[in-house]
Amino acid sequence: MTTNPCAAGPPRGHVNELGGPVAGPVVQARDVQGGVHFHGARHTVPVPRQLPTAGLLVNRADALADLGRGRPGDGAVVVSGPAGIGKTAVALHWAHGNLAHYPDGQLFVDLQGHSAAGPVLPGEALGRFLRALGVPDDGVPVELAERAALFRSLAAARRLLVVLDDAYSAAQVGPLLPGTAGSAAVVTSRWRLAGLVVRGARGVQLGPLGRDAALELLGAALGAERVAPELGMAERLVEQCERSPLALRIAAARLATRPGRSLAALVRDLAHERRRLAVLSAQDAEDDVTIRAALTLSYRNLPEPVRYLYRTLGAYPGVTFDGRTVAALAGVPLPEAEDGLDLLAEANLLDDLPGGRYRFHNLVRLHARELAEDEPEAVHRAAVRRLAEWAVVAALAASRAIAPYRRLADPGFRTPDPPEFADAAEALAWLDEEFGNLRPLARRALECGLHRQTWLLVDVSWPLFLHRGHHAERLDFDRTGLAAARADGDPVAEAKLLNRTGLALRALGRPDEAAADFTAALELWRRLGDTARVAGVRRRLGLLELDRGAVDAAADHFGAALDAYRAAGEDRRVALTLCDLGAALLKAGRAAAAVEPLTEAGRLLASESDPYNQARVLVLLGRAQADGPDPAAAAASVERGLAAMREIGSAIGEADALHVLGDLAHRDGRTDDARRHYTRAREILAGTGAPTRLLDERLTELGRD
């Protein structure tokens, strides 16, 4: 309102004019005396209370304590873990329990990182937050950076708790963090969000529930009256569900909607691995909530090269794997395989283990296998072939490091990135680690008709059993190789594998079956005209006779083998047979007579790269010399043999040496030392699956003394 004193014409008093943009009411007054005060309508800034109900949580005290270490205003905490593991429940339980620390409000958004609808954009989430904090629609900036800056400005004067559920990436989360000292953010994600952790966020990793907690959750969801009468079945059920809260809730829902159905019936359904994902499903009005659906969404969020690795690993026959294994299986360069495994672990689709190894949780493995089964059979076979040939080359390298004296031909496979071993101990450790994967790989290769690859894999893995035992598993492995050799029509391979199965059967205390396989191998070698191999089988038959106590018959076999090896100039094999002959003489009570062949064996082996048999001679020679003029020197020989066995990592050899030391101590009346040696030897043998009868007898005898 203005007065225009310069208007043309006679004076007309006051003129009211209103110009320019006007916001709000206009008040006209004739005369105003004193000060003027304007009061707008009172505007109350809302306090957002957006947290959903927390739901049931069982025994996550450690995770809640980890979350509690950062309050209040200690930046972001990332709660990560596989699908259905209870991340949201943990975050919400902690948040509801700490409302007093954040009196100015709690913001919550489901970022839909693994939703079929796609993830929520950070700008959209910020718009929701700003409106919740009182910013009108026309006051919300358009640009993401401006929205984030305004949010931080508003948070600076408040103590807020922000819960960001189901995040997809650090880039999605970053703009949503309040970034002020009085506020805090809790993020849940199937990804570990290493990008946030690098910038100062703390990580809380959730794994499966403990057994008791899983049973408690099942009882709470289903009712204790259903669980208690079938507690044994309930224990099996929680393991089939891998103690996953989501899987357990689904299982409970299936049982709750079928009151007459027993837990045992559901356990039987879940026992069929190919049906397990289908059984673990539940329908409601809005969603198809299944383990399969959760995993499929995680899978779809992966880049295509990593999805290919995931599908290919679905066909992997083993349990654990590393980058080299996966590179061979998938036919990709090693760096690509290692990067893909890192990403799968980051997405909590793999567990990463010490030593750069990985494994699937079983339900994830079943999902990957379902995807793999959609691939053509030719794709599967090619993957198994690549892996089997790589495993042959790797196991061959290990065998050469452990037993360089073995004459092993190059199989002609050209595979990338085989492992290299610094020494025998490292090679033996690799074979030991991989044996649980090599066995199912051999079976799968045989099923794929890869006969040569199968028996070669079994053949070159032999040093593992010399040092580690694993006799029952070895027999299964060797028989797989034998079947492959026969299918391949290779009589040399068949004879070699018959010899191997005979050795396994002898170690398991099944002499008649061992003799049958040795005899079959002997006939094949005779038909092939291989006199050195015939002599080798005669050695094995001599050892069987020695086990039976038929010392003379054993000596006949050893003598025949010695003659053949001497004629062929096979000094190392002469030495091994002399060791056997010395053992036979010791068993016959002729210790003095055993010294000569054992001494010659030691001399012949001195120039060989065979530390195992060099140590074996030391142990046998110490036993033979125990009754001689210098028992202390005899014990020292056994101690040197023991040290050598330990250095090369031979559990079987270590147990044998301890057994001898126990005998020497017992003879000298050192009962406590004898018991200690026998007990340790028994523990080692039991761990390898070898019979412990002789040691049990020694310990019983000590108990009577």
MARNU-6945 format. One line per 2 residues: number of its first residue (from 1); their letters; for each residue x, y, z of C-alpha. Coordinates in steps of 0.1 Angstrom, whole numbers. Layout:
<sites>
NUM) a) X Y Z | ...
</sites>
This chain:
<sites>
1) mt) 0 0 0 | 16 34 -11
3) tn) 7 71 -12 | 15 89 -44
5) pc) 21 126 -37 | 32 134 -72
7) aa) 0 124 -89 | -13 150 -114
9) gp) -45 169 -106 | -59 183 -73
11) pr) -50 165 -42 | -74 136 -34
13) gh) -59 124 -1 | -45 89 2
15) vn) -44 64 -26 | -42 26 -20
17) el) -21 6 -45 | -9 -30 -42
19) gg) 18 -42 -66 | 43 -71 -71
21) pv) 39 -107 -60 | 22 -111 -27
23) ag) 23 -142 -5 | -2 -145 24
25) pv) -30 -122 36 | -31 -84 32
27) vq) -45 -62 60 | -58 -27 54
29) ar) -58 -2 83 | -65 35 84
31) dv) -41 47 111 | -16 26 129
33) qg) -1 38 161 | 30 22 177
35) gv) 50 -8 165 | 37 -34 140
37) hf) 42 -71 147 | 33 -99 123
39) hg) 26 -135 136 | 23 -163 110
41) ar) 4 -195 118 | 22 -217 143
43) ht) 43 -244 124 | 51 -276 143
45) vp) 81 -296 129 | 70 -333 130
47) vp) 90 -359 148 | 91 -390 125
49) rq) 85 -424 141 | 89 -446 111
51) lp) 103 -479 125 | 82 -509 116
53) ta) 74 -536 142 | 106 -556 150
55) gl) 91 -591 150 | 104 -622 167
57) lv) 142 -624 173 | 159 -653 189
59) nr) 194 -653 205 | 212 -626 186
61) ad) 228 -611 217 | 262 -609 201
63) al) 250 -591 170 | 230 -566 192
65) ad) 260 -560 213 | 281 -553 182
67) lg) 255 -528 171 | 255 -512 205
69) rg) 292 -505 205 | 286 -475 182
71) rp) 258 -455 197 | 250 -427 196
73) gd) 262 -408 165 | 291 -431 157
75) ga) 285 -432 120 | 270 -461 101
77) vv) 268 -498 109 | 263 -523 81
79) vs) 245 -555 92 | 251 -580 64
81) gp) 244 -616 57 | 227 -640 34
83) ag) 190 -638 24 | 167 -647 52
85) ig) 193 -647 79 | 175 -621 101
87) kt) 193 -588 93 | 162 -566 94
89) av) 150 -582 127 | 183 -575 143
91) al) 185 -539 131 | 149 -532 142
93) hw) 153 -548 176 | 183 -528 183
95) ah) 166 -496 170 | 135 -501 192
97) gn) 157 -507 222 | 176 -475 217
99) la) 149 -449 210 | 158 -428 239
101) hy) 192 -419 223 | 174 -405 193
103) pd) 146 -383 206 | 143 -362 174
105) gq) 130 -391 153 | 137 -424 135
107) lf) 136 -426 98 | 132 -460 80
109) vd) 132 -469 43 | 131 -502 25
111) lq) 157 -496 -3 | 144 -528 -21
113) gh) 179 -538 -31 | 167 -573 -39
115) sa) 132 -566 -50 | 116 -576 -83
117) ag) 106 -539 -86 | 142 -528 -85
119) pv) 161 -507 -59 | 148 -474 -46
121) lp) 169 -445 -59 | 187 -424 -33
123) ge) 170 -392 -44 | 136 -408 -39
125) al) 145 -420 -4 | 158 -385 4
127) gr) 126 -370 -7 | 107 -391 17
129) fl) 131 -382 45 | 129 -345 39
131) ra) 91 -345 38 | 91 -365 70
133) lg) 112 -338 86 | 87 -311 76
135) vp) 100 -299 43 | 70 -291 20
137) dd) 68 -307 -14 | 78 -274 -31
139) gv) 107 -271 -8 | 123 -304 -18
141) pv) 152 -297 -42 | 153 -314 -75
143) el) 190 -324 -76 | 203 -353 -56
145) ae) 233 -334 -42 | 210 -306 -30
147) ra) 186 -330 -14 | 215 -347 4
149) al) 229 -314 16 | 195 -302 29
151) fr) 190 -336 47 | 224 -332 64
153) sl) 216 -296 74 | 183 -307 90
155) aa) 200 -337 107 | 228 -314 121
157) ar) 204 -299 147 | 188 -332 156
159) rl) 196 -366 170 | 181 -390 145
161) lv) 183 -427 139 | 182 -437 103
163) vl) 175 -474 94 | 182 -482 57
165) dd) 169 -517 50 | 179 -540 22
167) ay) 205 -518 6 | 220 -527 -28
169) sa) 252 -507 -29 | 274 -482 -11
171) aq) 264 -456 -38 | 228 -461 -29
173) vg) 234 -456 8 | 260 -428 9
175) pl) 236 -398 3 | 212 -411 30
177) lp) 237 -410 59 | 231 -381 83
179) gt) 268 -376 88 | 265 -357 121
181) ag) 277 -365 156 | 243 -368 172
183) sa) 227 -392 147 | 233 -427 136
185) av) 225 -450 107 | 220 -488 106
187) vt) 222 -504 72 | 211 -539 63
189) sr) 222 -556 31 | 230 -589 15
191) wr) 261 -573 4 | 290 -565 28
193) la) 292 -530 14 | 329 -528 17
195) gl) 328 -493 1 | 311 -480 33
197) vv) 334 -499 56 | 364 -484 39
199) rg) 349 -449 47 | 345 -457 83
201) ar) 313 -477 87 | 314 -507 110
203) gv) 304 -542 98 | 283 -567 117
205) ql) 282 -600 98 | 252 -624 106
207) gp) 255 -661 101 | 231 -690 108
209) lg) 215 -694 142 | 230 -717 167
211) rd) 213 -751 171 | 195 -742 203
213) aa) 184 -708 190 | 171 -724 158
215) le) 151 -749 179 | 138 -720 200
217) ll) 127 -701 169 | 110 -732 155
219) ga) 91 -737 188 | 81 -701 189
221) al) 68 -701 154 | 51 -735 155
223) ga) 43 -740 191 | 63 -760 217
225) er) 35 -786 218 | 43 -796 182
227) va) 80 -796 186 | 86 -812 220
229) pe) 72 -847 211 | 94 -849 180
231) lg) 126 -832 193 | 149 -855 173
233) ma) 130 -847 141 | 131 -810 150
235) er) 169 -811 153 | 171 -827 119
237) lv) 147 -801 105 | 167 -771 117
239) eq) 198 -785 101 | 180 -791 68
241) ce) 170 -755 70 | 206 -746 77
243) rs) 194 -728 108 | 182 -699 86
245) pl) 154 -679 102 | 135 -675 69
247) al) 137 -712 60 | 126 -721 96
249) ri) 96 -698 95 | 86 -712 61
251) aa) 89 -748 75 | 69 -738 105
253) ar) 42 -722 83 | 39 -754 63
255) la) 34 -774 94 | 11 -748 110
257) tr) -13 -750 81 | -14 -788 83
259) pg) -21 -796 119 | -21 -833 113
261) rs) 13 -834 96 | 43 -846 116
263) la) 77 -830 117 | 91 -864 105
265) al) 70 -861 73 | 85 -827 65
267) vr) 120 -840 73 | 114 -868 48
269) dl) 104 -843 21 | 134 -821 28
271) ah) 157 -851 26 | 153 -850 -12
273) er) 178 -823 -22 | 162 -818 -55
275) rr) 129 -809 -39 | 142 -789 -9
277) la) 139 -755 -24 | 104 -762 -37
279) vl) 93 -775 -2 | 107 -744 15
281) sa) 81 -721 1 | 51 -703 15
283) qd) 23 -683 -1 | 5 -652 12
285) ae) -17 -626 -4 | 10 -602 -15
287) dd) 41 -622 -20 | 56 -655 -31
289) vt) 81 -657 -2 | 105 -686 -9
291) ir) 142 -693 -4 | 144 -698 -42
293) aa) 128 -663 -48 | 152 -646 -24
295) lt) 183 -663 -40 | 170 -656 -75
297) ls) 168 -619 -67 | 204 -620 -53
299) yr) 215 -638 -85 | 198 -613 -108
301) nl) 217 -584 -92 | 250 -599 -102
303) pe) 269 -589 -133 | 265 -615 -161
305) pv) 301 -628 -159 | 296 -635 -122
307) ry) 262 -650 -129 | 280 -674 -152
309) ly) 305 -683 -125 | 275 -689 -101
311) rt) 258 -712 -125 | 290 -731 -134
313) lg) 297 -736 -97 | 263 -752 -95
315) ay) 278 -781 -114 | 309 -783 -92
317) pg) 311 -818 -77 | 332 -808 -47
319) vt) 327 -789 -15 | 354 -761 -13
321) fd) 371 -743 -41 | 396 -715 -48
323) gr) 403 -692 -77 | 424 -718 -96
325) tv) 397 -744 -93 | 370 -721 -105
327) aa) 391 -707 -134 | 396 -743 -146
329) la) 359 -753 -142 | 346 -722 -159
331) gv) 373 -718 -185 | 381 -682 -176
333) pl) 413 -664 -167 | 424 -667 -131
335) pe) 420 -629 -122 | 384 -630 -136
337) ae) 377 -661 -114 | 392 -645 -83
339) dg) 373 -612 -88 | 341 -631 -93
341) ld) 345 -652 -62 | 352 -620 -42
343) ll) 320 -605 -55 | 300 -636 -47
345) ae) 314 -635 -12 | 306 -598 -10
347) an) 270 -607 -19 | 269 -633 9
349) ll) 263 -661 -17 | 296 -677 -7
351) dd) 314 -682 26 | 350 -672 23
353) lp) 373 -696 42 | 410 -693 53
355) gg) 436 -697 27 | 416 -681 -1
357) ry) 390 -709 -3 | 352 -706 -6
359) rf) 321 -728 -2 | 284 -726 -7
361) hn) 258 -728 20 | 238 -759 11
363) lv) 206 -741 1 | 226 -717 -21
365) rl) 243 -746 -37 | 210 -762 -45
367) ha) 198 -729 -61 | 230 -727 -82
369) re) 226 -764 -92 | 190 -757 -104
371) la) 204 -730 -126 | 232 -752 -138
373) ed) 208 -779 -148 | 192 -756 -173
375) ep) 224 -756 -192 | 230 -783 -220
377) ea) 247 -815 -209 | 275 -807 -233
379) vh) 283 -776 -213 | 284 -796 -181
381) ra) 307 -822 -196 | 331 -796 -209
383) av) 333 -780 -175 | 340 -813 -158
385) rr) 366 -822 -184 | 384 -789 -179
387) la) 384 -793 -141 | 394 -830 -142
389) ew) 424 -823 -165 | 434 -794 -143
391) av) 432 -816 -112 | 453 -843 -129
393) va) 480 -817 -137 | 478 -802 -102
395) al) 479 -836 -84 | 508 -847 -106
397) aa) 528 -816 -96 | 521 -825 -59
399) sr) 531 -861 -64 | 564 -851 -80
401) ai) 571 -827 -51 | 564 -855 -25
403) ap) 578 -884 -43 | 603 -872 -70
405) yr) 615 -908 -75 | 583 -919 -91
407) rl) 584 -921 -129 | 552 -903 -139
409) ad) 545 -896 -176 | 531 -862 -186
411) pg) 495 -868 -195 | 495 -842 -222
413) fr) 469 -819 -207 | 474 -782 -213
415) tp) 457 -764 -184 | 463 -729 -172
417) dp) 475 -719 -137 | 483 -752 -121
419) pe) 496 -748 -85 | 533 -748 -77
421) fa) 547 -763 -45 | 578 -751 -26
423) da) 584 -785 -10 | 569 -818 -2
425) ae) 551 -806 30 | 532 -779 10
427) al) 523 -804 -17 | 510 -830 8
429) aw) 490 -803 26 | 474 -794 -8
431) ld) 465 -830 -15 | 451 -834 20
433) ee) 430 -802 16 | 417 -812 -19
435) fg) 410 -849 -13 | 374 -842 -2
437) nl) 369 -825 -37 | 389 -850 -57
439) rp) 368 -880 -47 | 335 -866 -60
441) la) 353 -851 -90 | 365 -886 -99
443) rr) 330 -900 -96 | 315 -872 -117
445) al) 342 -875 -144 | 335 -913 -146
447) ec) 298 -905 -150 | 307 -881 -179
449) gl) 326 -909 -196 | 360 -892 -190
451) hr) 377 -925 -183 | 413 -916 -189
453) qt) 411 -884 -168 | 394 -903 -140
455) wl) 420 -931 -136 | 449 -907 -141
457) lv) 435 -885 -113 | 433 -915 -89
459) dv) 468 -928 -99 | 487 -895 -94
461) sw) 471 -888 -60 | 487 -919 -45
463) pl) 513 -902 -22 | 485 -888 -1
465) fl) 476 -923 11 | 512 -933 18
467) hr) 514 -905 44 | 479 -898 55
469) gh) 461 -931 54 | 424 -923 47
471) ha) 420 -960 39 | 382 -963 37
473) er) 379 -932 15 | 410 -943 -5
475) ld) 393 -977 -13 | 363 -959 -27
477) fd) 386 -935 -47 | 408 -964 -60
479) rt) 377 -984 -71 | 364 -954 -90
481) gl) 398 -953 -108 | 397 -991 -114
483) aa) 362 -989 -130 | 375 -960 -152
485) ar) 406 -980 -163 | 385 -1010 -172
487) ad) 360 -988 -192 | 390 -972 -209
489) gd) 403 -1006 -220 | 438 -999 -206
491) pv) 453 -1031 -190 | 483 -1012 -176
493) ae) 460 -988 -158 | 438 -1017 -146
495) ak) 468 -1036 -131 | 481 -1004 -114
497) ll) 446 -997 -99 | 442 -1034 -88
499) nr) 475 -1030 -69 | 461 -998 -53
501) tg) 428 -1014 -42 | 448 -1043 -28
503) la) 469 -1019 -7 | 438 -1002 7
505) lr) 422 -1035 16 | 453 -1047 33
507) al) 454 -1015 54 | 417 -1020 63
509) gr) 425 -1055 76 | 407 -1074 48
511) pd) 436 -1097 37 | 415 -1122 16
513) ea) 401 -1094 -6 | 435 -1078 -8
515) aa) 451 -1111 -20 | 424 -1114 -47
517) df) 432 -1080 -61 | 470 -1085 -59
519) ta) 466 -1118 -76 | 446 -1103 -104
521) al) 472 -1076 -108 | 499 -1102 -109
523) el) 482 -1121 -138 | 478 -1089 -158
525) wr) 515 -1079 -153 | 526 -1114 -163
527) rl) 505 -1112 -195 | 520 -1078 -203
529) gd) 555 -1092 -197 | 565 -1065 -171
531) ta) 588 -1084 -147 | 595 -1054 -125
533) rv) 558 -1049 -119 | 555 -1087 -112
535) ag) 582 -1083 -86 | 563 -1054 -71
537) vr) 531 -1075 -66 | 553 -1103 -51
539) rr) 564 -1077 -25 | 528 -1069 -17
541) lg) 519 -1105 -14 | 549 -1109 10
543) ll) 536 -1081 32 | 502 -1099 34
545) el) 519 -1131 44 | 538 -1112 70
547) dr) 505 -1097 84 | 493 -1133 88
549) ga) 524 -1143 106 | 536 -1166 78
551) vd) 572 -1153 79 | 588 -1180 57
553) aa) 562 -1175 30 | 567 -1137 32
555) ad) 605 -1142 29 | 600 -1164 -3
557) hf) 580 -1135 -19 | 606 -1109 -9
559) ga) 634 -1131 -22 | 618 -1135 -56
561) al) 612 -1097 -58 | 649 -1091 -48
563) da) 662 -1113 -75 | 641 -1096 -102
565) yr) 650 -1061 -90 | 687 -1069 -88
567) aa) 686 -1083 -123 | 669 -1052 -136
569) ge) 693 -1028 -118 | 665 -1012 -98
571) dr) 684 -1001 -67 | 656 -982 -51
573) rv) 632 -1011 -53 | 659 -1034 -41
575) al) 662 -1012 -10 | 624 -1012 -4
577) tl) 624 -1050 -6 | 653 -1052 18
579) cd) 633 -1030 42 | 604 -1055 39
581) lg) 628 -1084 44 | 642 -1067 75
583) aa) 607 -1062 89 | 600 -1099 83
585) ll) 631 -1109 102 | 621 -1086 131
587) ka) 587 -1102 132 | 603 -1136 134
589) gr) 624 -1125 164 | 656 -1124 144
591) aa) 666 -1088 151 | 703 -1094 146
593) aa) 698 -1109 112 | 676 -1079 102
595) ve) 705 -1054 107 | 723 -1065 75
597) pl) 695 -1060 50 | 684 -1028 66
599) te) 719 -1014 66 | 722 -1022 29
601) ag) 688 -1006 23 | 699 -974 40
603) rl) 731 -973 19 | 711 -977 -14
605) la) 685 -951 -4 | 711 -925 6
607) se) 715 -914 -31 | 677 -914 -37
609) sd) 653 -885 -33 | 630 -906 -10
611) py) 629 -890 25 | 600 -913 36
613) nq) 618 -946 30 | 651 -931 43
615) ar) 632 -923 75 | 615 -958 75
617) vl) 649 -975 74 | 661 -954 104
619) vl) 631 -966 124 | 634 -1002 114
621) lg) 672 -1002 120 | 667 -987 155
623) ra) 643 -1015 163 | 667 -1041 150
625) qa) 697 -1027 170 | 677 -1023 203
627) dg) 691 -1056 216 | 727 -1048 206
629) pd) 755 -1033 225 | 743 -996 221
631) pa) 705 -993 228 | 709 -955 232
633) aa) 722 -953 196 | 692 -975 185
635) aa) 668 -951 202 | 686 -921 186
637) sv) 681 -937 151 | 644 -940 157
639) er) 642 -904 170 | 659 -893 137
641) gl) 634 -913 117 | 605 -897 138
643) aa) 618 -862 131 | 621 -869 94
645) mr) 585 -883 93 | 572 -852 110
647) ei) 592 -829 87 | 576 -844 56
649) gs) 542 -846 72 | 537 -883 72
651) ai) 512 -892 98 | 515 -929 91
653) ge) 553 -928 94 | 551 -907 126
655) ad) 528 -932 142 | 550 -962 133
657) al) 581 -944 148 | 562 -936 180
659) hv) 551 -972 182 | 587 -983 181
661) lg) 598 -957 207 | 570 -970 229
663) dl) 583 -1005 226 | 618 -994 235
665) ah) 606 -974 265 | 585 -1004 276
667) rd) 615 -1027 274 | 635 -1003 296
669) gr) 608 -1001 322 | 599 -965 314
671) td) 562 -971 316 | 551 -935 315
673) da) 571 -928 284 | 558 -959 267
675) rr) 522 -950 275 | 528 -915 261
677) hy) 543 -928 229 | 516 -955 224
679) tr) 488 -931 231 | 500 -905 207
681) ar) 506 -931 180 | 471 -945 185
683) ei) 456 -910 182 | 474 -904 149
685) la) 464 -938 135 | 428 -934 145
687) gt) 427 -901 127 | 439 -918 95
689) ga) 414 -946 96 | 441 -972 101
691) pt) 435 -1002 125 | 448 -996 161
693) rl) 446 -1031 174 | 483 -1036 181
695) ld) 485 -1003 200 | 454 -1011 219
697) er) 470 -1044 230 | 502 -1025 240
699) lt) 482 -1000 261 | 462 -1029 277
701) el) 495 -1046 286 | 508 -1015 302
703) gr) 477 -1013 323 | 484 -1048 337
705) d) 520 -1039 346
</sites>
